[in-house]
């Protein structure tokens, strides 16, 4: 019976590590996607492929209208 009492916490510990790894990976993936998108937008703006203008919507708030040339 002693071996069962030591194996169960070990499995729980392994599952906690796996869950933490999944959450960390998911968070880093989102951060990397955001950085990649920002880099693409900056490059497109620099070469003139990204054009934007500020417009006022029906509620009087300012919005940004973005147009990608060639897209």
N, CA, C and O atoms as a Maestro MAE file, in Angstrom:
{
 s_m_m2io_version
 :::
 2.0.0
}

f_m_ct {
 s_m_title
 :::
 protein
 m_atom[284] {
  # First column is atom index #
  i_m_mmod_type
  r_m_x_coord
  r_m_y_coord
  r_m_z_coord
  i_m_residue_number
  s_m_chain_name
  s_m_pdb_residue_name
  s_m_pdb_atom_name
  i_m_atomic_number
  :::
  1 25 0.803 -1.201 0.000 1 A "UNK " " N  " 7
  2 3 0.000 0.000 0.000 1 A "UNK " " CA " 6
  3 2 0.848 1.268 0.000 1 A "UNK " " C  " 6
  4 15 0.397 2.314 -0.466 1 A "UNK " " O  " 8
  5 25 2.054 1.183 0.512 2 A "UNK " " N  " 7
  6 3 2.888 2.377 0.555 2 A "UNK " " CA " 6
  7 2 3.259 2.865 -0.850 2 A "UNK " " C  " 6
  8 15 3.385 4.066 -1.091 2 A "UNK " " O  " 8
  9 25 3.429 1.929 -1.754 3 A "UNK " " N  " 7
  10 3 3.812 2.343 -3.107 3 A "UNK " " CA " 6
  11 2 2.668 3.088 -3.802 3 A "UNK " " C  " 6
  12 15 2.922 3.992 -4.598 3 A "UNK " " O  " 8
  13 25 1.426 2.727 -3.517 4 A "UNK " " N  " 7
  14 3 0.289 3.438 -4.101 4 A "UNK " " CA " 6
  15 2 0.194 4.862 -3.585 4 A "UNK " " C  " 6
  16 15 -0.204 5.762 -4.325 4 A "UNK " " O  " 8
  17 25 0.548 5.078 -2.350 5 A "UNK " " N  " 7
  18 3 0.502 6.426 -1.789 5 A "UNK " " CA " 6
  19 2 1.597 7.316 -2.368 5 A "UNK " " C  " 6
  20 15 1.456 8.539 -2.361 5 A "UNK " " O  " 8
  21 25 2.667 6.741 -2.860 6 A "UNK " " N  " 7
  22 3 3.738 7.550 -3.451 6 A "UNK " " CA " 6
  23 2 3.552 7.743 -4.950 6 A "UNK " " C  " 6
  24 15 4.020 8.745 -5.492 6 A "UNK " " O  " 8
  25 25 2.889 6.827 -5.632 7 A "UNK " " N  " 7
  26 3 2.697 6.940 -7.082 7 A "UNK " " CA " 6
  27 2 1.631 7.979 -7.417 7 A "UNK " " C  " 6
  28 15 1.801 8.737 -8.372 7 A "UNK " " O  " 8
  29 25 0.556 8.033 -6.671 8 A "UNK " " N  " 7
  30 3 -0.536 8.957 -6.980 8 A "UNK " " CA " 6
  31 2 -0.099 10.425 -6.955 8 A "UNK " " C  " 6
  32 15 -0.429 11.150 -7.894 8 A "UNK " " O  " 8
  33 25 0.614 10.898 -5.952 9 A "UNK " " N  " 7
  34 3 1.087 12.290 -5.999 9 A "UNK " " CA " 6
  35 2 2.073 12.535 -7.146 9 A "UNK " " C  " 6
  36 15 2.141 13.642 -7.680 9 A "UNK " " O  " 8
  37 25 2.828 11.514 -7.520 10 A "UNK " " N  " 7
  38 3 3.759 11.639 -8.640 10 A "UNK " " CA " 6
  39 2 2.995 11.902 -9.937 10 A "UNK " " C  " 6
  40 15 3.372 12.781 -10.712 10 A "UNK " " O  " 8
  41 25 1.933 11.150 -10.173 11 A "UNK " " N  " 7
  42 3 1.118 11.369 -11.377 11 A "UNK " " CA " 6
  43 2 0.463 12.742 -11.352 11 A "UNK " " C  " 6
  44 15 0.397 13.418 -12.379 11 A "UNK " " O  " 8
  45 25 -0.011 13.148 -10.210 12 A "UNK " " N  " 7
  46 3 -0.607 14.478 -10.086 12 A "UNK " " CA " 6
  47 2 0.437 15.551 -10.397 12 A "UNK " " C  " 6
  48 15 0.141 16.526 -11.089 12 A "UNK " " O  " 8
  49 25 1.626 15.376 -9.900 13 A "UNK " " N  " 7
  50 3 2.709 16.322 -10.152 13 A "UNK " " CA " 6
  51 2 3.039 16.388 -11.646 13 A "UNK " " C  " 6
  52 15 3.251 17.473 -12.187 13 A "UNK " " O  " 8
  53 25 3.084 15.253 -12.298 14 A "UNK " " N  " 7
  54 3 3.357 15.208 -13.742 14 A "UNK " " CA " 6
  55 2 2.266 15.940 -14.510 14 A "UNK " " C  " 6
  56 15 2.572 16.708 -15.423 14 A "UNK " " O  " 8
  57 25 0.998 15.722 -14.163 15 A "UNK " " N  " 7
  58 3 -0.100 16.400 -14.857 15 A "UNK " " CA " 6
  59 2 -0.071 17.904 -14.645 15 A "UNK " " C  " 6
  60 15 -0.398 18.664 -15.556 15 A "UNK " " O  " 8
  61 25 0.313 18.338 -13.466 16 A "UNK " " N  " 7
  62 3 0.423 19.776 -13.204 16 A "UNK " " CA " 6
  63 2 1.521 20.385 -14.072 16 A "UNK " " C  " 6
  64 15 1.350 21.475 -14.617 16 A "UNK " " O  " 8
  65 25 2.639 19.689 -14.202 17 A "UNK " " N  " 7
  66 3 3.726 20.175 -15.049 17 A "UNK " " CA " 6
  67 2 3.280 20.242 -16.516 17 A "UNK " " C  " 6
  68 15 3.579 21.213 -17.211 17 A "UNK " " O  " 8
  69 25 2.581 19.232 -16.975 18 A "UNK " " N  " 7
  70 3 2.091 19.219 -18.361 18 A "UNK " " CA " 6
  71 2 1.117 20.361 -18.598 18 A "UNK " " C  " 6
  72 15 1.211 21.051 -19.613 18 A "UNK " " O  " 8
  73 25 0.187 20.571 -17.682 19 A "UNK " " N  " 7
  74 3 -0.789 21.651 -17.829 19 A "UNK " " CA " 6
  75 2 -0.095 23.017 -17.832 19 A "UNK " " C  " 6
  76 15 -0.455 23.890 -18.621 19 A "UNK " " O  " 8
  77 25 0.881 23.203 -16.968 20 A "UNK " " N  " 7
  78 3 1.618 24.471 -16.936 20 A "UNK " " CA " 6
  79 2 2.371 24.677 -18.245 20 A "UNK " " C  " 6
  80 15 2.426 25.798 -18.752 20 A "UNK " " O  " 8
  81 25 2.944 23.629 -18.794 21 A "UNK " " N  " 7
  82 3 3.641 23.731 -20.076 21 A "UNK " " CA " 6
  83 2 2.711 24.103 -21.214 21 A "UNK " " C  " 6
  84 15 3.078 24.896 -22.081 21 A "UNK " " O  " 8
  85 25 1.514 23.542 -21.223 22 A "UNK " " N  " 7
  86 3 0.532 23.869 -22.256 22 A "UNK " " CA " 6
  87 2 0.109 25.328 -22.141 22 A "UNK " " C  " 6
  88 15 0.039 26.029 -23.150 22 A "UNK " " O  " 8
  89 25 -0.170 25.788 -20.942 23 A "UNK " " N  " 7
  90 3 -0.580 27.188 -20.764 23 A "UNK " " CA " 6
  91 2 0.537 28.147 -21.165 23 A "UNK " " C  " 6
  92 15 0.283 29.164 -21.811 23 A "UNK " " O  " 8
  93 25 1.769 27.827 -20.786 24 A "UNK " " N  " 7
  94 3 2.903 28.670 -21.154 24 A "UNK " " CA " 6
  95 2 3.079 28.715 -22.674 24 A "UNK " " C  " 6
  96 15 3.311 29.783 -23.242 24 A "UNK " " O  " 8
  97 25 2.968 27.564 -23.327 25 A "UNK " " N  " 7
  98 3 3.111 27.503 -24.782 25 A "UNK " " CA " 6
  99 2 2.025 28.310 -25.476 25 A "UNK " " C  " 6
  100 15 2.304 29.022 -26.441 25 A "UNK " " O  " 8
  101 25 0.800 28.208 -25.000 26 A "UNK " " N  " 7
  102 3 -0.307 28.951 -25.588 26 A "UNK " " CA " 6
  103 2 -0.088 30.456 -25.455 26 A "UNK " " C  " 6
  104 15 -0.337 31.211 -26.395 26 A "UNK " " O  " 8
  105 25 0.379 30.886 -24.284 27 A "UNK " " N  " 7
  106 3 0.629 32.306 -24.046 27 A "UNK " " CA " 6
  107 2 1.754 32.816 -24.952 27 A "UNK " " C  " 6
  108 15 1.630 33.892 -25.537 27 A "UNK " " O  " 8
  109 25 2.835 32.069 -25.073 28 A "UNK " " N  " 7
  110 3 3.964 32.477 -25.916 28 A "UNK " " CA " 6
  111 2 3.584 32.485 -27.392 28 A "UNK " " C  " 6
  112 15 4.051 33.345 -28.139 28 A "UNK " " O  " 8
  113 25 2.748 31.547 -27.825 29 A "UNK " " N  " 7
  114 3 2.319 31.506 -29.214 29 A "UNK " " CA " 6
  115 2 1.555 32.778 -29.556 29 A "UNK " " C  " 6
  116 15 1.783 33.371 -30.611 29 A "UNK " " O  " 8
  117 25 0.658 33.201 -28.684 30 A "UNK " " N  " 7
  118 3 -0.091 34.432 -28.916 30 A "UNK " " CA " 6
  119 2 0.818 35.643 -28.959 30 A "UNK " " C  " 6
  120 15 0.630 36.525 -29.797 30 A "UNK " " O  " 8
  121 25 1.791 35.703 -28.079 31 A "UNK " " N  " 7
  122 3 2.734 36.831 -28.056 31 A "UNK " " CA " 6
  123 2 3.550 36.861 -29.339 31 A "UNK " " C  " 6
  124 15 3.771 37.933 -29.902 31 A "UNK " " O  " 8
  125 25 3.998 35.710 -29.808 32 A "UNK " " N  " 7
  126 3 4.786 35.657 -31.038 32 A "UNK " " CA " 6
  127 2 3.957 36.047 -32.254 32 A "UNK " " C  " 6
  128 15 4.465 36.710 -33.157 32 A "UNK " " O  " 8
  129 25 2.693 35.647 -32.292 33 A "UNK " " N  " 7
  130 3 1.824 36.022 -33.404 33 A "UNK " " CA " 6
  131 2 1.600 37.533 -33.440 33 A "UNK " " C  " 6
  132 15 1.586 38.134 -34.514 33 A "UNK " " O  " 8
  133 25 1.424 38.143 -32.275 34 A "UNK " " N  " 7
  134 3 1.243 39.597 -32.201 34 A "UNK " " CA " 6
  135 2 2.495 40.306 -32.702 34 A "UNK " " C  " 6
  136 15 2.395 41.250 -33.485 34 A "UNK " " O  " 8
  137 25 3.675 39.864 -32.261 35 A "UNK " " N  " 7
  138 3 4.924 40.482 -32.695 35 A "UNK " " CA " 6
  139 2 5.127 40.336 -34.193 35 A "UNK " " C  " 6
  140 15 5.575 41.272 -34.855 35 A "UNK " " O  " 8
  141 25 4.803 39.185 -34.723 36 A "UNK " " N  " 7
  142 3 4.947 38.952 -36.153 36 A "UNK " " CA " 6
  143 2 4.015 39.863 -36.950 36 A "UNK " " C  " 6
  144 15 4.416 40.422 -37.970 36 A "UNK " " O  " 8
  145 25 2.791 40.011 -36.494 37 A "UNK " " N  " 7
  146 3 1.832 40.887 -37.165 37 A "UNK " " CA " 6
  147 2 2.263 42.348 -37.121 37 A "UNK " " C  " 6
  148 15 2.107 43.074 -38.103 37 A "UNK " " O  " 8
  149 25 2.802 42.779 -35.986 38 A "UNK " " N  " 7
  150 3 3.288 44.151 -35.872 38 A "UNK " " CA " 6
  151 2 4.452 44.391 -36.818 38 A "UNK " " C  " 6
  152 15 4.521 45.431 -37.473 38 A "UNK " " O  " 8
  153 25 5.370 43.428 -36.891 39 A "UNK " " N  " 7
  154 3 6.518 43.565 -37.798 39 A "UNK " " CA " 6
  155 2 6.048 43.665 -39.245 39 A "UNK " " C  " 6
  156 15 6.554 44.489 -40.007 39 A "UNK " " O  " 8
  157 25 5.085 42.832 -39.625 40 A "UNK " " N  " 7
  158 3 4.548 42.886 -40.988 40 A "UNK " " CA " 6
  159 2 3.901 44.237 -41.271 40 A "UNK " " C  " 6
  160 15 4.099 44.806 -42.344 40 A "UNK " " O  " 8
  161 25 3.132 44.752 -40.319 41 A "UNK " " N  " 7
  162 3 2.457 46.038 -40.520 41 A "UNK " " CA " 6
  163 2 3.467 47.173 -40.657 41 A "UNK " " C  " 6
  164 15 3.279 48.063 -41.486 41 A "UNK " " O  " 8
  165 25 4.528 47.157 -39.862 42 A "UNK " " N  " 7
  166 3 5.545 48.203 -39.947 42 A "UNK " " CA " 6
  167 2 6.248 48.153 -41.297 42 A "UNK " " C  " 6
  168 15 6.478 49.192 -41.916 42 A "UNK " " O  " 8
  169 25 6.589 46.955 -41.757 43 A "UNK " " N  " 7
  170 3 7.241 46.818 -43.066 43 A "UNK " " CA " 6
  171 2 6.316 47.281 -44.194 43 A "UNK " " C  " 6
  172 15 6.749 47.973 -45.115 43 A "UNK " " O  " 8
  173 25 5.043 46.893 -44.113 44 A "UNK " " N  " 7
  174 3 4.087 47.297 -45.145 44 A "UNK " " CA " 6
  175 2 3.891 48.808 -45.150 44 A "UNK " " C  " 6
  176 15 3.763 49.405 -46.219 44 A "UNK " " O  " 8
  177 25 3.865 49.425 -44.000 45 A "UNK " " N  " 7
  178 3 3.723 50.877 -43.923 45 A "UNK " " CA " 6
  179 2 4.964 51.553 -44.519 45 A "UNK " " C  " 6
  180 15 4.848 52.557 -45.222 45 A "UNK " " O  " 8
  181 25 6.124 51.011 -44.242 46 A "UNK " " N  " 7
  182 3 7.382 51.593 -44.724 46 A "UNK " " CA " 6
  183 2 7.469 51.584 -46.250 46 A "UNK " " C  " 6
  184 15 7.937 52.552 -46.850 46 A "UNK " " O  " 8
  185 25 7.027 50.510 -46.873 47 A "UNK " " N  " 7
  186 3 7.112 50.419 -48.334 47 A "UNK " " CA " 6
  187 2 5.883 51.003 -49.024 47 A "UNK " " C  " 6
  188 15 5.822 51.028 -50.253 47 A "UNK " " O  " 8
  189 25 4.913 51.469 -48.258 48 A "UNK " " N  " 7
  190 3 3.733 52.119 -48.836 48 A "UNK " " CA " 6
  191 2 2.603 51.180 -49.183 48 A "UNK " " C  " 6
  192 15 1.650 51.598 -49.842 48 A "UNK " " O  " 8
  193 25 2.667 49.933 -48.771 49 A "UNK " " N  " 7
  194 3 1.608 48.969 -49.079 49 A "UNK " " CA " 6
  195 2 0.441 49.078 -48.105 49 A "UNK " " C  " 6
  196 15 -0.640 48.555 -48.373 49 A "UNK " " O  " 8
  197 25 0.648 49.746 -46.988 50 A "UNK " " N  " 7
  198 3 -0.389 49.888 -45.971 50 A "UNK " " CA " 6
  199 2 -0.777 51.364 -45.886 50 A "UNK " " C  " 6
  200 15 0.046 52.223 -45.569 50 A "UNK " " O  " 8
  201 25 -2.037 51.634 -46.172 51 A "UNK " " N  " 7
  202 3 -2.531 53.007 -46.149 51 A "UNK " " CA " 6
  203 2 -3.660 53.073 -45.138 51 A "UNK " " C  " 6
  204 15 -4.531 52.203 -45.111 51 A "UNK " " O  " 8
  205 25 -3.644 54.096 -44.314 52 A "UNK " " N  " 7
  206 3 -4.706 54.221 -43.319 52 A "UNK " " CA " 6
  207 2 -5.117 55.674 -43.181 52 A "UNK " " C  " 6
  208 15 -4.349 56.587 -43.484 52 A "UNK " " O  " 8
  209 25 -6.337 55.872 -42.721 53 A "UNK " " N  " 7
  210 3 -6.818 57.219 -42.442 53 A "UNK " " CA " 6
  211 2 -7.761 57.161 -41.250 53 A "UNK " " C  " 6
  212 15 -8.368 56.128 -40.969 53 A "UNK " " O  " 8
  213 25 -7.872 58.265 -40.568 54 A "UNK " " N  " 7
  214 3 -8.731 58.363 -39.401 54 A "UNK " " CA " 6
  215 2 -10.092 58.864 -39.864 54 A "UNK " " C  " 6
  216 15 -10.183 59.889 -40.539 54 A "UNK " " O  " 8
  217 25 -11.151 58.141 -39.503 55 A "UNK " " N  " 7
  218 3 -12.520 58.523 -39.851 55 A "UNK " " CA " 6
  219 2 -13.338 58.614 -38.572 55 A "UNK " " C  " 6
  220 15 -12.999 57.992 -37.565 55 A "UNK " " O  " 8
  221 25 -14.413 59.388 -38.615 56 A "UNK " " N  " 7
  222 3 -15.307 59.521 -37.470 56 A "UNK " " CA " 6
  223 2 -16.540 58.666 -37.743 56 A "UNK " " C  " 6
  224 15 -17.173 58.799 -38.791 56 A "UNK " " O  " 8
  225 25 -16.882 57.784 -36.795 57 A "UNK " " N  " 7
  226 3 -18.035 56.911 -36.988 57 A "UNK " " CA " 6
  227 2 -19.327 57.625 -36.593 57 A "UNK " " C  " 6
  228 15 -19.317 58.810 -36.262 57 A "UNK " " O  " 8
  229 25 -20.441 56.886 -36.634 58 A "UNK " " N  " 7
  230 3 -21.758 57.469 -36.352 58 A "UNK " " CA " 6
  231 2 -21.880 57.994 -34.924 58 A "UNK " " C  " 6
  232 15 -22.673 58.899 -34.663 58 A "UNK " " O  " 8
  233 25 -21.113 57.441 -34.010 59 A "UNK " " N  " 7
  234 3 -21.182 57.840 -32.600 59 A "UNK " " CA " 6
  235 2 -20.218 58.966 -32.266 59 A "UNK " " C  " 6
  236 15 -20.115 59.371 -31.108 59 A "UNK " " O  " 8
  237 25 -19.512 59.476 -33.268 60 A "UNK " " N  " 7
  238 3 -18.581 60.566 -33.051 60 A "UNK " " CA " 6
  239 2 -17.210 60.135 -32.572 60 A "UNK " " C  " 6
  240 15 -16.385 60.979 -32.221 60 A "UNK " " O  " 8
  241 25 -16.952 58.835 -32.551 61 A "UNK " " N  " 7
  242 3 -15.647 58.327 -32.121 61 A "UNK " " CA " 6
  243 2 -14.741 58.164 -33.334 61 A "UNK " " C  " 6
  244 15 -15.208 57.898 -34.442 61 A "UNK " " O  " 8
  245 25 -13.441 58.327 -33.110 62 A "UNK " " N  " 7
  246 3 -12.485 58.175 -34.196 62 A "UNK " " CA " 6
  247 2 -12.129 56.702 -34.390 62 A "UNK " " C  " 6
  248 15 -11.837 55.984 -33.433 62 A "UNK " " O  " 8
  249 25 -12.162 56.275 -35.639 63 A "UNK " " N  " 7
  250 3 -11.759 54.924 -36.018 63 A "UNK " " CA " 6
  251 2 -10.635 55.035 -37.035 63 A "UNK " " C  " 6
  252 15 -10.455 56.078 -37.665 63 A "UNK " " O  " 8
  253 25 -9.893 53.968 -37.189 64 A "UNK " " N  " 7
  254 3 -8.844 53.925 -38.201 64 A "UNK " " CA " 6
  255 2 -9.302 52.994 -39.309 64 A "UNK " " C  " 6
  256 15 -9.628 51.832 -39.067 64 A "UNK " " O  " 8
  257 25 -9.322 53.516 -40.524 65 A "UNK " " N  " 7
  258 3 -9.680 52.726 -41.683 65 A "UNK " " CA " 6
  259 2 -8.382 52.326 -42.390 65 A "UNK " " C  " 6
  260 15 -7.608 53.185 -42.812 65 A "UNK " " O  " 8
  261 25 -8.154 51.040 -42.512 66 A "UNK " " N  " 7
  262 3 -6.904 50.524 -43.056 66 A "UNK " " CA " 6
  263 2 -7.165 49.882 -44.401 66 A "UNK " " C  " 6
  264 15 -8.111 49.111 -44.566 66 A "UNK " " O  " 8
  265 25 -6.305 50.212 -45.373 67 A "UNK " " N  " 7
  266 3 -6.400 49.612 -46.702 67 A "UNK " " CA " 6
  267 2 -5.033 49.063 -47.071 67 A "UNK " " C  " 6
  268 15 -4.016 49.737 -46.912 67 A "UNK " " O  " 8
  269 25 -5.021 47.841 -47.563 68 A "UNK " " N  " 7
  270 3 -3.785 47.226 -48.025 68 A "UNK " " CA " 6
  271 2 -3.773 47.300 -49.530 68 A "UNK " " C  " 6
  272 15 -4.622 46.706 -50.193 68 A "UNK " " O  " 8
  273 25 -2.815 48.026 -50.075 69 A "UNK " " N  " 7
  274 3 -2.712 48.161 -51.530 69 A "UNK " " CA " 6
  275 2 -2.361 46.816 -52.138 69 A "UNK " " C  " 6
  276 15 -1.470 46.113 -51.662 69 A "UNK " " O  " 8
  277 25 -3.066 46.478 -53.182 70 A "UNK " " N  " 7
  278 3 -2.825 45.204 -53.854 70 A "UNK " " CA " 6
  279 2 -3.554 44.046 -53.207 70 A "UNK " " C  " 6
  280 15 -3.386 42.900 -53.626 70 A "UNK " " O  " 8
  281 25 -4.363 44.322 -52.191 71 A "UNK " " N  " 7
  282 3 -5.061 43.229 -51.507 71 A "UNK " " CA " 6
  283 2 -6.527 43.356 -51.523 71 A "UNK " " C  " 6
  284 15 -7.227 42.501 -50.981 71 A "UNK " " O  " 8
  :::
 }
 m_bond[283] {
  # First column is bond index #
  i_m_from
  i_m_to
  i_m_order
  :::
  1 1 2 1
  2 2 3 1
  3 3 4 2
  4 3 5 1
  5 5 6 1
  6 6 7 1
  7 7 8 2
  8 7 9 1
  9 9 10 1
  10 10 11 1
  11 11 12 2
  12 11 13 1
  13 13 14 1
  14 14 15 1
  15 15 16 2
  16 15 17 1
  17 17 18 1
  18 18 19 1
  19 19 20 2
  20 19 21 1
  21 21 22 1
  22 22 23 1
  23 23 24 2
  24 23 25 1
  25 25 26 1
  26 26 27 1
  27 27 28 2
  28 27 29 1
  29 29 30 1
  30 30 31 1
  31 31 32 2
  32 31 33 1
  33 33 34 1
  34 34 35 1
  35 35 36 2
  36 35 37 1
  37 37 38 1
  38 38 39 1
  39 39 40 2
  40 39 41 1
  41 41 42 1
  42 42 43 1
  43 43 44 2
  44 43 45 1
  45 45 46 1
  46 46 47 1
  47 47 48 2
  48 47 49 1
  49 49 50 1
  50 50 51 1
  51 51 52 2
  52 51 53 1
  53 53 54 1
  54 54 55 1
  55 55 56 2
  56 55 57 1
  57 57 58 1
  58 58 59 1
  59 59 60 2
  60 59 61 1
  61 61 62 1
  62 62 63 1
  63 63 64 2
  64 63 65 1
  65 65 66 1
  66 66 67 1
  67 67 68 2
  68 67 69 1
  69 69 70 1
  70 70 71 1
  71 71 72 2
  72 71 73 1
  73 73 74 1
  74 74 75 1
  75 75 76 2
  76 75 77 1
  77 77 78 1
  78 78 79 1
  79 79 80 2
  80 79 81 1
  81 81 82 1
  82 82 83 1
  83 83 84 2
  84 83 85 1
  85 85 86 1
  86 86 87 1
  87 87 88 2
  88 87 89 1
  89 89 90 1
  90 90 91 1
  91 91 92 2
  92 91 93 1
  93 93 94 1
  94 94 95 1
  95 95 96 2
  96 95 97 1
  97 97 98 1
  98 98 99 1
  99 99 100 2
  100 99 101 1
  101 101 102 1
  102 102 103 1
  103 103 104 2
  104 103 105 1
  105 105 106 1
  106 106 107 1
  107 107 108 2
  108 107 109 1
  109 109 110 1
  110 110 111 1
  111 111 112 2
  112 111 113 1
  113 113 114 1
  114 114 115 1
  115 115 116 2
  116 115 117 1
  117 117 118 1
  118 118 119 1
  119 119 120 2
  120 119 121 1
  121 121 122 1
  122 122 123 1
  123 123 124 2
  124 123 125 1
  125 125 126 1
  126 126 127 1
  127 127 128 2
  128 127 129 1
  129 129 130 1
  130 130 131 1
  131 131 132 2
  132 131 133 1
  133 133 134 1
  134 134 135 1
  135 135 136 2
  136 135 137 1
  137 137 138 1
  138 138 139 1
  139 139 140 2
  140 139 141 1
  141 141 142 1
  142 142 143 1
  143 143 144 2
  144 143 145 1
  145 145 146 1
  146 146 147 1
  147 147 148 2
  148 147 149 1
  149 149 150 1
  150 150 151 1
  151 151 152 2
  152 151 153 1
  153 153 154 1
  154 154 155 1
  155 155 156 2
  156 155 157 1
  157 157 158 1
  158 158 159 1
  159 159 160 2
  160 159 161 1
  161 161 162 1
  162 162 163 1
  163 163 164 2
  164 163 165 1
  165 165 166 1
  166 166 167 1
  167 167 168 2
  168 167 169 1
  169 169 170 1
  170 170 171 1
  171 171 172 2
  172 171 173 1
  173 173 174 1
  174 174 175 1
  175 175 176 2
  176 175 177 1
  177 177 178 1
  178 178 179 1
  179 179 180 2
  180 179 181 1
  181 181 182 1
  182 182 183 1
  183 183 184 2
  184 183 185 1
  185 185 186 1
  186 186 187 1
  187 187 188 2
  188 187 189 1
  189 189 190 1
  190 190 191 1
  191 191 192 2
  192 191 193 1
  193 193 194 1
  194 194 195 1
  195 195 196 2
  196 195 197 1
  197 197 198 1
  198 198 199 1
  199 199 200 2
  200 199 201 1
  201 201 202 1
  202 202 203 1
  203 203 204 2
  204 203 205 1
  205 205 206 1
  206 206 207 1
  207 207 208 2
  208 207 209 1
  209 209 210 1
  210 210 211 1
  211 211 212 2
  212 211 213 1
  213 213 214 1
  214 214 215 1
  215 215 216 2
  216 215 217 1
  217 217 218 1
  218 218 219 1
  219 219 220 2
  220 219 221 1
  221 221 222 1
  222 222 223 1
  223 223 224 2
  224 223 225 1
  225 225 226 1
  226 226 227 1
  227 227 228 2
  228 227 229 1
  229 229 230 1
  230 230 231 1
  231 231 232 2
  232 231 233 1
  233 233 234 1
  234 234 235 1
  235 235 236 2
  236 235 237 1
  237 237 238 1
  238 238 239 1
  239 239 240 2
  240 239 241 1
  241 241 242 1
  242 242 243 1
  243 243 244 2
  244 243 245 1
  245 245 246 1
  246 246 247 1
  247 247 248 2
  248 247 249 1
  249 249 250 1
  250 250 251 1
  251 251 252 2
  252 251 253 1
  253 253 254 1
  254 254 255 1
  255 255 256 2
  256 255 257 1
  257 257 258 1
  258 258 259 1
  259 259 260 2
  260 259 261 1
  261 261 262 1
  262 262 263 1
  263 263 264 2
  264 263 265 1
  265 265 266 1
  266 266 267 1
  267 267 268 2
  268 267 269 1
  269 269 270 1
  270 270 271 1
  271 271 272 2
  272 271 273 1
  273 273 274 1
  274 274 275 1
  275 275 276 2
  276 275 277 1
  277 277 278 1
  278 278 279 1
  279 279 280 2
  280 279 281 1
  281 281 282 1
  282 282 283 1
  283 283 284 2
  :::
 }
}
